[in-house]
Amino acid sequence: MFAVRFSGDRELDRALRVLEKATPKPFLKGVMKASAKPLVKNMKTNVRKDTGELRKSIKARLKLAKKGLIIMKVGPGKDQFWGMFLEFGTAHHSPFPWMRPAWDGKKDKTLALITAGLALQLNRVAKKISRKVSRGKKLTRFELRLLGV
């Protein structure tokens, strides 16, 4: 499995925390699953097809962690642990990399899809607040925090 960590200055961190509170979990899960499709497809294409079990087990799996984090793991299931022997090789067999080339080939597209999905949600929240303000309605404390007021 590969891990990607985003880092940035305080404003970016604050914006992501606000987005987390303003975004429903099912939406985030959908964005993550959809963004993983090109990566899963690429992994399935790259892996050897002996019995086909390893190929069938390659999926994107999501897990809700503490503090509202969503963790996405892309790769074979736990039953197919031997996929790592294929990827890295053993003392008796040379490596046949299939996960790393898939990640290298699709990481930009995967991250772009995540970014696009989050931008879509930010725009939805912004439009909702804008409509509320234009109607003369009072903003909630949460909405004021979204605006940085």
Secondary structure, DSSP 8 states (H G I E B T S, - for coil): ---------HHHHHHHHHHHHHS-HHHHHHHHHHHHHHHHHHHHHHS--SSSHHHHH-EEEEEE-GGG-EEEEEE--GGGTTHHHHHH--SSS-----HHHHHHHHHHHHHHHHHHHHHHHHHHHHHHHHHHHHTT----HHHHHHHT-
